[in-house]
Amino acid sequence: MGRDTFKILFYLRKSKLLKDGKVLILMRITINGKRWDSSLQLGIDVNNWASNKEKAIGNDEGSDTFEGSFAMIEAANEIRKMGKK
């Protein structure tokens, strides 16, 4: 049996601004080469996003909300990995 691959990527949709001037955070999940894109329905100021780390920086509400959501996704991924052992 082949090795399964799993990747989560977070990125911004800079081409479309929200009414408050923020941009949407999008999530791409790739499993064995098949991709799913979804909006997290969270807006963030472009200046509060570190693209190279795929994470929010700063102390505003959007950054805190994203980091909380991200922590839950990371925990679910770790649980998934443990189940494969």
C-alpha positions in Angstrom: 0.0 0.0 0.0 1.3 3.5 -0.9 2.0 6.3 1.5 -0.8 8.7 2.1 -0.1 12.4 1.9 -1.9 15.2 3.8 -1.2 18.9 3.7 -3.0 22.0 5.0 -2.1 25.4 3.5 -3.5 28.8 4.6 -3.4 31.8 2.3 -5.1 35.1 1.7 -7.5 36.1 -1.1 -5.9 39.5 -1.7 -7.9 40.1 -4.9 -11.2 40.7 -3.1 -11.4 43.1 -0.1 -14.1 42.8 2.5 -16.1 45.9 3.4 -13.9 46.6 6.4 -10.7 46.5 4.2 -9.6 43.1 5.4 -9.1 40.0 3.2 -10.4 36.5 3.6 -8.2 33.6 4.9 -8.6 30.5 2.8 -7.6 27.0 3.5 -6.4 24.4 1.0 -6.4 20.7 2.1 -4.6 18.3 -0.1 -4.9 14.5 0.4 -3.1 12.2 -1.9 -2.9 15.0 -4.6 -6.6 15.9 -4.4 -7.3 19.5 -3.4 -10.2 21.1 -1.6 -10.3 24.9 -1.1 -12.5 26.6 1.5 -12.9 29.9 3.1 -12.5 30.1 6.9 -15.0 33.0 6.9 -12.4 35.0 8.8 -11.0 38.4 7.7 -7.6 39.7 8.5 -5.6 42.8 7.8 -2.9 42.0 5.2 -0.2 43.5 7.5 -1.1 41.0 10.2 -0.3 37.9 8.0 3.0 36.2 7.7 2.8 34.3 4.3 6.0 32.4 4.8 4.7 30.9 8.1 1.0 30.7 7.0 -0.1 32.3 10.2 -1.5 35.5 11.7 0.7 37.9 13.6 -0.4 40.7 15.9 -2.9 41.0 18.7 -6.1 42.0 16.9 -9.3 40.0 17.1 -8.9 38.4 13.6 -5.4 37.2 14.5 -6.5 35.7 17.8 -9.6 34.0 16.2 -7.4 32.5 13.4 -4.8 31.2 15.7 -7.5 29.5 17.8 -9.0 27.8 14.8 -5.5 26.9 13.5 -4.7 25.2 16.9 -7.8 23.0 16.6 -6.9 22.0 13.0 -3.3 21.1 14.1 -4.7 19.0 17.0 -7.0 17.1 14.7 -4.1 16.4 12.3 -2.0 15.0 15.2 -4.9 12.8 16.3 -5.2 11.6 12.7 -1.5 10.8 12.6 -1.7 8.8 15.8 -4.5 6.7 14.4 -2.3 5.7 11.4 0.4 4.1 13.6 
